[in-house]
Amino acid sequence: MAKFMTIGYGDQAGYDRTDAAVRDAAHAYDARLRQDGIDMGIAGRPVLVRNHDAAGVTTTDGPFMASALPVAGFAIIEAATLDEAIAIASRTPCAVAHGVVEVWPLQEAS
């Protein structure tokens, strides 16, 4: 099985305009994924870490990436193919509640 990282983006306005039954089904789906061992969580406040030329660590509060929608959460999933990973991500709250989910294939570091 390959591993994939998902990044979910979404805002409260999109969530609120999604039918409650659709949201509830997506949250129940997330709960089943967690029961099945998928590691997922809600995004907290990021910290940028730099150590250029290994000369000393500096940190800055806040995100480096910018997006029209805020980052809502992350997951690491296992799937046989990218298409299967996309199918898994397509039923999560961010995907159904007017947000978006990125699916990133993870490659083994050498």
Jmol script that loads the backbone (N, CA, C; Angstrom):
load data "model"
ATOM      1  N   MET A   1       0.844  -1.188   0.000  1.00  0.00           N
ATOM      2  CA  MET A   1       0.000   0.000   0.000  1.00  0.00           C
ATOM      3  C   MET A   1       0.881   1.240   0.000  1.00  0.00           C
ATOM      4  N   ALA A   2       0.494   2.202  -0.771  1.00  0.00           N
ATOM      5  CA  ALA A   2       1.202   3.478  -0.811  1.00  0.00           C
ATOM      6  C   ALA A   2       0.602   4.409   0.246  1.00  0.00           C
ATOM      7  N   LYS A   3       1.375   5.388   0.656  1.00  0.00           N
ATOM      8  CA  LYS A   3       0.892   6.393   1.601  1.00  0.00           C
ATOM      9  C   LYS A   3       0.669   7.710   0.876  1.00  0.00           C
ATOM     10  N   PHE A   4      -0.349   8.430   1.341  1.00  0.00           N
ATOM     11  CA  PHE A   4      -0.718   9.714   0.775  1.00  0.00           C
ATOM     12  C   PHE A   4      -0.997  10.680   1.921  1.00  0.00           C
ATOM     13  N   MET A   5      -0.581  11.915   1.757  1.00  0.00           N
ATOM     14  CA  MET A   5      -0.922  12.963   2.711  1.00  0.00           C
ATOM     15  C   MET A   5      -2.053  13.775   2.099  1.00  0.00           C
ATOM     16  N   THR A   6      -3.059  14.061   2.892  1.00  0.00           N
ATOM     17  CA  THR A   6      -4.124  14.940   2.419  1.00  0.00           C
ATOM     18  C   THR A   6      -4.082  16.232   3.221  1.00  0.00           C
ATOM     19  N   ILE A   7      -4.375  17.322   2.545  1.00  0.00           N
ATOM     20  CA  ILE A   7      -4.482  18.629   3.185  1.00  0.00           C
ATOM     21  C   ILE A   7      -5.863  19.164   2.818  1.00  0.00           C
ATOM     22  N   GLY A   8      -6.677  19.380   3.833  1.00  0.00           N
ATOM     23  CA  GLY A   8      -8.021  19.890   3.614  1.00  0.00           C
ATOM     24  C   GLY A   8      -8.092  21.377   3.867  1.00  0.00           C
ATOM     25  N   TYR A   9      -8.730  22.086   2.972  1.00  0.00           N
ATOM     26  CA  TYR A   9      -8.918  23.525   3.092  1.00  0.00           C
ATOM     27  C   TYR A   9     -10.420  23.800   3.125  1.00  0.00           C
ATOM     28  N   GLY A  10     -10.845  24.718   3.958  1.00  0.00           N
ATOM     29  CA  GLY A  10     -12.257  25.078   3.980  1.00  0.00           C
ATOM     30  C   GLY A  10     -12.509  26.185   4.982  1.00  0.00           C
ATOM     31  N   ASP A  11     -13.615  26.874   4.793  1.00  0.00           N
ATOM     32  CA  ASP A  11     -13.954  27.943   5.729  1.00  0.00           C
ATOM     33  C   ASP A  11     -15.352  27.727   6.287  1.00  0.00           C
ATOM     34  N   GLN A  12     -15.654  28.474   7.312  1.00  0.00           N
ATOM     35  CA  GLN A  12     -16.933  28.333   7.999  1.00  0.00           C
ATOM     36  C   GLN A  12     -18.105  28.640   7.076  1.00  0.00           C
ATOM     37  N   ALA A  13     -17.957  29.616   6.192  1.00  0.00           N
ATOM     38  CA  ALA A  13     -19.053  29.985   5.290  1.00  0.00           C
ATOM     39  C   ALA A  13     -19.426  28.821   4.374  1.00  0.00           C
ATOM     40  N   GLY A  14     -18.442  28.147   3.813  1.00  0.00           N
ATOM     41  CA  GLY A  14     -18.716  26.993   2.962  1.00  0.00           C
ATOM     42  C   GLY A  14     -19.329  25.856   3.751  1.00  0.00           C
ATOM     43  N   TYR A  15     -18.823  25.648   4.948  1.00  0.00           N
ATOM     44  CA  TYR A  15     -19.360  24.608   5.813  1.00  0.00           C
ATOM     45  C   TYR A  15     -20.828  24.887   6.140  1.00  0.00           C
ATOM     46  N   ASP A  16     -21.110  26.137   6.489  1.00  0.00           N
ATOM     47  CA  ASP A  16     -22.471  26.508   6.896  1.00  0.00           C
ATOM     48  C   ASP A  16     -23.477  26.389   5.762  1.00  0.00           C
ATOM     49  N   ARG A  17     -23.052  26.584   4.517  1.00  0.00           N
ATOM     50  CA  ARG A  17     -24.008  26.518   3.418  1.00  0.00           C
ATOM     51  C   ARG A  17     -24.195  25.104   2.863  1.00  0.00           C
ATOM     52  N   THR A  18     -23.488  24.151   3.436  1.00  0.00           N
ATOM     53  CA  THR A  18     -23.639  22.750   3.052  1.00  0.00           C
ATOM     54  C   THR A  18     -24.772  22.130   3.864  1.00  0.00           C
ATOM     55  N   ASP A  19     -25.634  21.381   3.209  1.00  0.00           N
ATOM     56  CA  ASP A  19     -26.748  20.727   3.881  1.00  0.00           C
ATOM     57  C   ASP A  19     -26.241  19.935   5.091  1.00  0.00           C
ATOM     58  N   ALA A  20     -26.936  20.057   6.210  1.00  0.00           N
ATOM     59  CA  ALA A  20     -26.520  19.407   7.455  1.00  0.00           C
ATOM     60  C   ALA A  20     -26.391  17.894   7.294  1.00  0.00           C
ATOM     61  N   ALA A  21     -27.259  17.270   6.517  1.00  0.00           N
ATOM     62  CA  ALA A  21     -27.180  15.823   6.325  1.00  0.00           C
ATOM     63  C   ALA A  21     -25.889  15.438   5.593  1.00  0.00           C
ATOM     64  N   VAL A  22     -25.473  16.247   4.645  1.00  0.00           N
ATOM     65  CA  VAL A  22     -24.225  15.992   3.914  1.00  0.00           C
ATOM     66  C   VAL A  22     -23.036  16.146   4.861  1.00  0.00           C
ATOM     67  N   ARG A  23     -23.053  17.203   5.667  1.00  0.00           N
ATOM     68  CA  ARG A  23     -21.969  17.412   6.659  1.00  0.00           C
ATOM     69  C   ARG A  23     -21.912  16.253   7.644  1.00  0.00           C
ATOM     70  N   ASP A  24     -23.074  15.863   8.171  1.00  0.00           N
ATOM     71  CA  ASP A  24     -23.109  14.784   9.158  1.00  0.00           C
ATOM     72  C   ASP A  24     -22.564  13.483   8.574  1.00  0.00           C
ATOM     73  N   ALA A  25     -22.932  13.183   7.333  1.00  0.00           N
ATOM     74  CA  ALA A  25     -22.422  11.970   6.679  1.00  0.00           C
ATOM     75  C   ALA A  25     -20.902  12.046   6.507  1.00  0.00           C
ATOM     76  N   ALA A  26     -20.386  13.212   6.166  1.00  0.00           N
ATOM     77  CA  ALA A  26     -18.934  13.381   5.997  1.00  0.00           C
ATOM     78  C   ALA A  26     -18.212  13.219   7.330  1.00  0.00           C
ATOM     79  N   HIS A  27     -18.770  13.753   8.409  1.00  0.00           N
ATOM     80  CA  HIS A  27     -18.144  13.592   9.729  1.00  0.00           C
ATOM     81  C   HIS A  27     -18.200  12.133  10.188  1.00  0.00           C
ATOM     82  N   ALA A  28     -19.302  11.436   9.905  1.00  0.00           N
ATOM     83  CA  ALA A  28     -19.393  10.016  10.239  1.00  0.00           C
ATOM     84  C   ALA A  28     -18.353   9.223   9.436  1.00  0.00           C
ATOM     85  N   TYR A  29     -18.154   9.606   8.179  1.00  0.00           N
ATOM     86  CA  TYR A  29     -17.147   8.962   7.333  1.00  0.00           C
ATOM     87  C   TYR A  29     -15.755   9.175   7.928  1.00  0.00           C
ATOM     88  N   ASP A  30     -15.447  10.411   8.343  1.00  0.00           N
ATOM     89  CA  ASP A  30     -14.164  10.691   8.998  1.00  0.00           C
ATOM     90  C   ASP A  30     -13.983   9.828  10.242  1.00  0.00           C
ATOM     91  N   ALA A  31     -15.027   9.683  11.032  1.00  0.00           N
ATOM     92  CA  ALA A  31     -14.945   8.869  12.249  1.00  0.00           C
ATOM     93  C   ALA A  31     -14.609   7.416  11.902  1.00  0.00           C
ATOM     94  N   ARG A  32     -15.216   6.877  10.832  1.00  0.00           N
ATOM     95  CA  ARG A  32     -14.901   5.516  10.395  1.00  0.00           C
ATOM     96  C   ARG A  32     -13.441   5.415   9.928  1.00  0.00           C
ATOM     97  N   LEU A  33     -12.967   6.439   9.217  1.00  0.00           N
ATOM     98  CA  LEU A  33     -11.573   6.422   8.779  1.00  0.00           C
ATOM     99  C   LEU A  33     -10.631   6.396   9.980  1.00  0.00           C
ATOM    100  N   ARG A  34     -10.921   7.200  11.002  1.00  0.00           N
ATOM    101  CA  ARG A  34     -10.081   7.205  12.212  1.00  0.00           C
ATOM    102  C   ARG A  34     -10.130   5.842  12.911  1.00  0.00           C
ATOM    103  N   GLN A  35     -11.325   5.223  12.984  1.00  0.00           N
ATOM    104  CA  GLN A  35     -11.444   3.889  13.583  1.00  0.00           C
ATOM    105  C   GLN A  35     -10.631   2.866  12.810  1.00  0.00           C
ATOM    106  N   ASP A  36     -10.511   3.063  11.499  1.00  0.00           N
ATOM    107  CA  ASP A  36      -9.738   2.163  10.658  1.00  0.00           C
ATOM    108  C   ASP A  36      -8.240   2.434  10.710  1.00  0.00           C
ATOM    109  N   GLY A  37      -7.829   3.425  11.510  1.00  0.00           N
ATOM    110  CA  GLY A  37      -6.409   3.675  11.726  1.00  0.00           C
ATOM    111  C   GLY A  37      -5.807   4.814  10.935  1.00  0.00           C
ATOM    112  N   ILE A  38      -6.621   5.559  10.201  1.00  0.00           N
ATOM    113  CA  ILE A  38      -6.062   6.702   9.478  1.00  0.00           C
ATOM    114  C   ILE A  38      -5.740   7.803  10.472  1.00  0.00           C
ATOM    115  N   ASP A  39      -4.540   8.329  10.373  1.00  0.00           N
ATOM    116  CA  ASP A  39      -4.068   9.387  11.260  1.00  0.00           C
ATOM    117  C   ASP A  39      -4.503  10.723  10.680  1.00  0.00           C
ATOM    118  N   MET A  40      -5.394  11.428  11.386  1.00  0.00           N
ATOM    119  CA  MET A  40      -5.855  12.722  10.890  1.00  0.00           C
ATOM    120  C   MET A  40      -6.044  13.672  12.047  1.00  0.00           C
ATOM    121  N   GLY A  41      -6.022  14.960  11.721  1.00  0.00           N
ATOM    122  CA  GLY A  41      -6.226  15.960  12.748  1.00  0.00           C
ATOM    123  C   GLY A  41      -6.546  17.315  12.164  1.00  0.00           C
ATOM    124  N   ILE A  42      -7.017  18.172  13.047  1.00  0.00           N
ATOM    125  CA  ILE A  42      -7.347  19.548  12.690  1.00  0.00           C
ATOM    126  C   ILE A  42      -6.057  20.365  12.734  1.00  0.00           C
ATOM    127  N   ALA A  43      -5.901  21.252  11.778  1.00  0.00           N
ATOM    128  CA  ALA A  43      -4.682  22.060  11.692  1.00  0.00           C
ATOM    129  C   ALA A  43      -4.646  23.090  12.819  1.00  0.00           C
ATOM    130  N   GLY A  44      -3.527  23.149  13.505  1.00  0.00           N
ATOM    131  CA  GLY A  44      -3.274  24.195  14.487  1.00  0.00           C
ATOM    132  C   GLY A  44      -2.485  25.327  13.845  1.00  0.00           C
ATOM    133  N   ARG A  45      -2.002  26.228  14.645  1.00  0.00           N
ATOM    134  CA  ARG A  45      -1.223  27.373  14.163  1.00  0.00           C
ATOM    135  C   ARG A  45       0.192  26.922  13.831  1.00  0.00           C
ATOM    136  N   PRO A  46       0.660  27.137  12.599  1.00  0.00           N
ATOM    137  CA  PRO A  46       1.985  26.664  12.209  1.00  0.00           C
ATOM    138  C   PRO A  46       3.112  27.565  12.717  1.00  0.00           C
ATOM    139  N   VAL A  47       4.298  26.984  12.734  1.00  0.00           N
ATOM    140  CA  VAL A  47       5.537  27.702  13.043  1.00  0.00           C
ATOM    141  C   VAL A  47       6.527  27.393  11.925  1.00  0.00           C
ATOM    142  N   LEU A  48       7.095  28.426  11.330  1.00  0.00           N
ATOM    143  CA  LEU A  48       8.134  28.252  10.313  1.00  0.00           C
ATOM    144  C   LEU A  48       9.462  27.991  11.007  1.00  0.00           C
ATOM    145  N   VAL A  49      10.219  27.022  10.513  1.00  0.00           N
ATOM    146  CA  VAL A  49      11.522  26.682  11.089  1.00  0.00           C
ATOM    147  C   VAL A  49      12.566  26.812   9.991  1.00  0.00           C
ATOM    148  N   ARG A  50      13.608  27.556  10.293  1.00  0.00           N
ATOM    149  CA  ARG A  50      14.727  27.703   9.353  1.00  0.00           C
ATOM    150  C   ARG A  50      16.023  27.398  10.094  1.00  0.00           C
ATOM    151  N   ASN A  51      16.959  26.819   9.356  1.00  0.00           N
ATOM    152  CA  ASN A  51      18.309  26.568   9.875  1.00  0.00           C
ATOM    153  C   ASN A  51      19.255  26.623   8.689  1.00  0.00           C
ATOM    154  N   HIS A  52      19.287  27.772   8.032  1.00  0.00           N
ATOM    155  CA  HIS A  52      20.077  27.934   6.816  1.00  0.00           C
ATOM    156  C   HIS A  52      21.553  27.656   7.072  1.00  0.00           C
ATOM    157  N   ASP A  53      22.103  26.831   6.229  1.00  0.00           N
ATOM    158  CA  ASP A  53      23.501  26.423   6.316  1.00  0.00           C
ATOM    159  C   ASP A  53      23.844  25.817   7.671  1.00  0.00           C
ATOM    160  N   ALA A  54      22.826  25.307   8.376  1.00  0.00           N
ATOM    161  CA  ALA A  54      23.012  24.706   9.705  1.00  0.00           C
ATOM    162  C   ALA A  54      23.706  25.674  10.659  1.00  0.00           C
ATOM    163  N   ALA A  55      23.424  26.975  10.478  1.00  0.00           N
ATOM    164  CA  ALA A  55      24.103  28.016  11.255  1.00  0.00           C
ATOM    165  C   ALA A  55      23.291  28.495  12.453  1.00  0.00           C
ATOM    166  N   GLY A  56      22.098  28.017  12.625  1.00  0.00           N
ATOM    167  CA  GLY A  56      21.282  28.436  13.761  1.00  0.00           C
ATOM    168  C   GLY A  56      19.806  28.411  13.410  1.00  0.00           C
ATOM    169  N   VAL A  57      19.020  27.981  14.351  1.00  0.00           N
ATOM    170  CA  VAL A  57      17.582  27.831  14.140  1.00  0.00           C
ATOM    171  C   VAL A  57      16.873  29.149  14.410  1.00  0.00           C
ATOM    172  N   THR A  58      16.005  29.529  13.472  1.00  0.00           N
ATOM    173  CA  THR A  58      15.106  30.663  13.688  1.00  0.00           C
ATOM    174  C   THR A  58      13.685  30.172  13.442  1.00  0.00           C
ATOM    175  N   THR A  59      12.763  30.754  14.177  1.00  0.00           N
ATOM    176  CA  THR A  59      11.360  30.388  14.007  1.00  0.00           C
ATOM    177  C   THR A  59      10.527  31.644  13.831  1.00  0.00           C
ATOM    178  N   THR A  60       9.433  31.498  13.091  1.00  0.00           N
ATOM    179  CA  THR A  60       8.485  32.581  12.876  1.00  0.00           C
ATOM    180  C   THR A  60       7.084  31.996  12.989  1.00  0.00           C
ATOM    181  N   ASP A  61       6.239  32.614  13.783  1.00  0.00           N
ATOM    182  CA  ASP A  61       4.861  32.157  13.883  1.00  0.00           C
ATOM    183  C   ASP A  61       4.112  32.472  12.595  1.00  0.00           C
ATOM    184  N   GLY A  62       3.299  31.533  12.178  1.00  0.00           N
ATOM    185  CA  GLY A  62       2.442  31.775  11.022  1.00  0.00           C
ATOM    186  C   GLY A  62       2.771  30.895   9.846  1.00  0.00           C
ATOM    187  N   PRO A  63       1.862  30.839   8.892  1.00  0.00           N
ATOM    188  CA  PRO A  63       2.048  29.964   7.737  1.00  0.00           C
ATOM    189  C   PRO A  63       2.993  30.563   6.703  1.00  0.00           C
ATOM    190  N   PHE A  64       3.613  29.683   5.939  1.00  0.00           N
ATOM    191  CA  PHE A  64       4.445  30.070   4.816  1.00  0.00           C
ATOM    192  C   PHE A  64       3.617  30.072   3.545  1.00  0.00           C
ATOM    193  N   MET A  65       2.750  29.053   3.409  1.00  0.00           N
ATOM    194  CA  MET A  65       1.906  28.936   2.228  1.00  0.00           C
ATOM    195  C   MET A  65       0.689  29.840   2.374  1.00  0.00           C
ATOM    196  N   ALA A  66       0.183  30.291   1.252  1.00  0.00           N
ATOM    197  CA  ALA A  66      -1.031  31.103   1.246  1.00  0.00           C
ATOM    198  C   ALA A  66      -2.083  30.412   0.395  1.00  0.00           C
ATOM    199  N   SER A  67      -3.327  30.527   0.813  1.00  0.00           N
ATOM    200  CA  SER A  67      -4.426  29.901   0.094  1.00  0.00           C
ATOM    201  C   SER A  67      -5.668  30.761   0.259  1.00  0.00           C
ATOM    202  N   ALA A  68      -6.564  30.698  -0.707  1.00  0.00           N
ATOM    203  CA  ALA A  68      -7.827  31.433  -0.602  1.00  0.00           C
ATOM    204  C   ALA A  68      -8.668  30.911   0.556  1.00  0.00           C
ATOM    205  N   LEU A  69      -8.517  29.624   0.895  1.00  0.00           N
ATOM    206  CA  LEU A  69      -9.219  29.026   2.026  1.00  0.00           C
ATOM    207  C   LEU A  69      -8.199  28.641   3.089  1.00  0.00           C
ATOM    208  N   PRO A  70      -8.569  28.726   4.367  1.00  0.00           N
ATOM    209  CA  PRO A  70      -7.624  28.326   5.410  1.00  0.00           C
ATOM    210  C   PRO A  70      -7.431  26.811   5.448  1.00  0.00           C
ATOM    211  N   VAL A  71      -6.250  26.394   5.873  1.00  0.00           N
ATOM    212  CA  VAL A  71      -5.988  24.972   6.069  1.00  0.00           C
ATOM    213  C   VAL A  71      -6.849  24.506   7.237  1.00  0.00           C
ATOM    214  N   ALA A  72      -7.579  23.421   7.017  1.00  0.00           N
ATOM    215  CA  ALA A  72      -8.472  22.908   8.055  1.00  0.00           C
ATOM    216  C   ALA A  72      -7.932  21.649   8.721  1.00  0.00           C
ATOM    217  N   GLY A  73      -7.237  20.797   7.974  1.00  0.00           N
ATOM    218  CA  GLY A  73      -6.750  19.571   8.578  1.00  0.00           C
ATOM    219  C   GLY A  73      -5.881  18.760   7.645  1.00  0.00           C
ATOM    220  N   PHE A  74      -5.317  17.703   8.228  1.00  0.00           N
ATOM    221  CA  PHE A  74      -4.382  16.839   7.530  1.00  0.00           C
ATOM    222  C   PHE A  74      -4.724  15.388   7.815  1.00  0.00           C
ATOM    223  N   ALA A  75      -4.316  14.494   6.943  1.00  0.00           N
ATOM    224  CA  ALA A  75      -4.420  13.061   7.197  1.00  0.00           C
ATOM    225  C   ALA A  75      -3.320  12.351   6.431  1.00  0.00           C
ATOM    226  N   ILE A  76      -2.923  11.210   6.957  1.00  0.00           N
ATOM    227  CA  ILE A  76      -2.035  10.286   6.258  1.00  0.00           C
ATOM    228  C   ILE A  76      -2.867   9.041   6.007  1.00  0.00           C
ATOM    229  N   ILE A  77      -3.064   8.709   4.741  1.00  0.00           N
ATOM    230  CA  ILE A  77      -3.883   7.552   4.400  1.00  0.00           C
ATOM    231  C   ILE A  77      -3.060   6.561   3.595  1.00  0.00           C
ATOM    232  N   GLU A  78      -3.487   5.314   3.622  1.00  0.00           N
ATOM    233  CA  GLU A  78      -2.885   4.282   2.782  1.00  0.00           C
ATOM    234  C   GLU A  78      -3.915   3.859   1.759  1.00  0.00           C
ATOM    235  N   ALA A  79      -3.470   3.715   0.529  1.00  0.00           N
ATOM    236  CA  ALA A  79      -4.343   3.290  -0.563  1.00  0.00           C
ATOM    237  C   ALA A  79      -3.491   2.589  -1.608  1.00  0.00           C
ATOM    238  N   ALA A  80      -4.130   1.737  -2.371  1.00  0.00           N
ATOM    239  CA  ALA A  80      -3.398   0.990  -3.395  1.00  0.00           C
ATOM    240  C   ALA A  80      -2.969   1.884  -4.549  1.00  0.00           C
ATOM    241  N   THR A  81      -3.789   2.901  -4.858  1.00  0.00           N
ATOM    242  CA  THR A  81      -3.506   3.766  -6.003  1.00  0.00           C
ATOM    243  C   THR A  81      -3.889   5.204  -5.662  1.00  0.00           C
ATOM    244  N   LEU A  82      -3.437   6.120  -6.488  1.00  0.00           N
ATOM    245  CA  LEU A  82      -3.838   7.510  -6.337  1.00  0.00           C
ATOM    246  C   LEU A  82      -5.346   7.650  -6.491  1.00  0.00           C
ATOM    247  N   ASP A  83      -5.934   6.929  -7.443  1.00  0.00           N
ATOM    248  CA  ASP A  83      -7.388   6.999  -7.625  1.00  0.00           C
ATOM    249  C   ASP A  83      -8.138   6.570  -6.372  1.00  0.00           C
ATOM    250  N   GLU A  84      -7.645   5.533  -5.705  1.00  0.00           N
ATOM    251  CA  GLU A  84      -8.287   5.096  -4.462  1.00  0.00           C
ATOM    252  C   GLU A  84      -8.145   6.164  -3.383  1.00  0.00           C
ATOM    253  N   ALA A  85      -6.973   6.786  -3.288  1.00  0.00           N
ATOM    254  CA  ALA A  85      -6.766   7.855  -2.307  1.00  0.00           C
ATOM    255  C   ALA A  85      -7.700   9.030  -2.581  1.00  0.00           C
ATOM    256  N   ILE A  86      -7.881   9.360  -3.847  1.00  0.00           N
ATOM    257  CA  ILE A  86      -8.804  10.436  -4.231  1.00  0.00           C
ATOM    258  C   ILE A  86     -10.224  10.067  -3.825  1.00  0.00           C
ATOM    259  N   ALA A  87     -10.621   8.827  -4.041  1.00  0.00           N
ATOM    260  CA  ALA A  87     -11.962   8.383  -3.659  1.00  0.00           C
ATOM    261  C   ALA A  87     -12.162   8.498  -2.155  1.00  0.00           C
ATOM    262  N   ILE A  88     -11.141   8.159  -1.376  1.00  0.00           N
ATOM    263  CA  ILE A  88     -11.237   8.287   0.074  1.00  0.00           C
ATOM    264  C   ILE A  88     -11.391   9.751   0.462  1.00  0.00           C
ATOM    265  N   ALA A  89     -10.553  10.620  -0.102  1.00  0.00           N
ATOM    266  CA  ALA A  89     -10.578  12.043   0.246  1.00  0.00           C
ATOM    267  C   ALA A  89     -11.856  12.734  -0.206  1.00  0.00           C
ATOM    268  N   SER A  90     -12.496  12.222  -1.247  1.00  0.00           N
ATOM    269  CA  SER A  90     -13.645  12.908  -1.839  1.00  0.00           C
ATOM    270  C   SER A  90     -14.884  12.928  -0.956  1.00  0.00           C
ATOM    271  N   ARG A  91     -14.903  12.136   0.092  1.00  0.00           N
ATOM    272  CA  ARG A  91     -16.079  12.071   0.960  1.00  0.00           C
ATOM    273  C   ARG A  91     -15.849  12.739   2.308  1.00  0.00           C
ATOM    274  N   THR A  92     -14.716  13.398   2.484  1.00  0.00           N
ATOM    275  CA  THR A  92     -14.404  14.041   3.765  1.00  0.00           C
ATOM    276  C   THR A  92     -15.080  15.412   3.859  1.00  0.00           C
ATOM    277  N   PRO A  93     -15.187  15.956   5.080  1.00  0.00           N
ATOM    278  CA  PRO A  93     -15.891  17.235   5.247  1.00  0.00           C
ATOM    279  C   PRO A  93     -15.380  18.369   4.353  1.00  0.00           C
ATOM    280  N   CYS A  94     -14.083  18.543   4.234  1.00  0.00           N
ATOM    281  CA  CYS A  94     -13.590  19.640   3.394  1.00  0.00           C
ATOM    282  C   CYS A  94     -13.997  19.469   1.939  1.00  0.00           C
ATOM    283  N   ALA A  95     -13.990  18.241   1.439  1.00  0.00           N
ATOM    284  CA  ALA A  95     -14.337  18.010   0.036  1.00  0.00           C
ATOM    285  C   ALA A  95     -15.809  18.274  -0.234  1.00  0.00           C
ATOM    286  N   VAL A  96     -16.683  17.925   0.717  1.00  0.00           N
ATOM    287  CA  VAL A  96     -18.119  18.069   0.464  1.00  0.00           C
ATOM    288  C   VAL A  96     -18.683  19.412   0.905  1.00  0.00           C
ATOM    289  N   ALA A  97     -17.965  20.133   1.758  1.00  0.00           N
ATOM    290  CA  ALA A  97     -18.494  21.389   2.320  1.00  0.00           C
ATOM    291  C   ALA A  97     -17.870  22.614   1.665  1.00  0.00           C
ATOM    292  N   HIS A  98     -17.811  22.600   0.339  1.00  0.00           N
ATOM    293  CA  HIS A  98     -17.338  23.743  -0.454  1.00  0.00           C
ATOM    294  C   HIS A  98     -15.890  24.112  -0.176  1.00  0.00           C
ATOM    295  N   GLY A  99     -15.116  23.126   0.247  1.00  0.00           N
ATOM    296  CA  GLY A  99     -13.681  23.318   0.411  1.00  0.00           C
ATOM    297  C   GLY A  99     -12.952  22.522  -0.660  1.00  0.00           C
ATOM    298  N   VAL A 100     -11.740  22.133  -0.360  1.00  0.00           N
ATOM    299  CA  VAL A 100     -10.932  21.356  -1.295  1.00  0.00           C
ATOM    300  C   VAL A 100      -9.974  20.494  -0.481  1.00  0.00           C
ATOM    301  N   VAL A 101      -9.615  19.345  -1.041  1.00  0.00           N
ATOM    302  CA  VAL A 101      -8.625  18.475  -0.415  1.00  0.00           C
ATOM    303  C   VAL A 101      -7.534  18.183  -1.437  1.00  0.00           C
ATOM    304  N   GLU A 102      -6.305  18.439  -1.051  1.00  0.00           N
ATOM    305  CA  GLU A 102      -5.162  18.039  -1.876  1.00  0.00           C
ATOM    306  C   GLU A 102      -4.742  16.643  -1.442  1.00  0.00           C
ATOM    307  N   VAL A 103      -4.365  15.817  -2.404  1.00  0.00           N
ATOM    308  CA  VAL A 103      -3.850  14.478  -2.123  1.00  0.00           C
ATOM    309  C   VAL A 103      -2.424  14.431  -2.649  1.00  0.00           C
ATOM    310  N   TRP A 104      -1.496  14.232  -1.759  1.00  0.00           N
ATOM    311  CA  TRP A 104      -0.077  14.208  -2.099  1.00  0.00           C
ATOM    312  C   TRP A 104       0.484  12.793  -1.928  1.00  0.00           C
ATOM    313  N   PRO A 105       0.953  12.150  -2.995  1.00  0.00           N
ATOM    314  CA  PRO A 105       1.629  10.863  -2.834  1.00  0.00           C
ATOM    315  C   PRO A 105       2.927  11.066  -2.035  1.00  0.00           C
ATOM    316  N   LEU A 106       3.165  10.204  -1.068  1.00  0.00           N
ATOM    317  CA  LEU A 106       4.400  10.267  -0.279  1.00  0.00           C
ATOM    318  C   LEU A 106       5.372   9.234  -0.815  1.00  0.00           C
ATOM    319  N   GLN A 107       6.586   9.666  -1.049  1.00  0.00           N
ATOM    320  CA  GLN A 107       7.628   8.759  -1.521  1.00  0.00           C
ATOM    321  C   GLN A 107       8.577   8.506  -0.381  1.00  0.00           C
ATOM    322  N   GLU A 108       9.116   7.296  -0.335  1.00  0.00           N
ATOM    323  CA  GLU A 108      10.087   6.953   0.695  1.00  0.00           C
ATOM    324  C   GLU A 108      11.328   7.834   0.547  1.00  0.00           C
ATOM    325  N   ALA A 109      11.780   8.370   1.663  1.00  0.00           N
ATOM    326  CA  ALA A 109      13.014   9.157   1.652  1.00  0.00           C
ATOM    327  C   ALA A 109      14.186   8.185   1.622  1.00  0.00           C
ATOM    328  N   SER A 110      15.188   8.533   0.836  1.00  0.00           N
ATOM    329  CA  SER A 110      16.342   7.630   0.750  1.00  0.00           C
ATOM    330  C   SER A 110      17.474   8.133   1.590  1.00  0.00           C
TER     331      SER A 110
END
end "model"
wireframe off; spacefill off
backbone 0.3
color backbone group
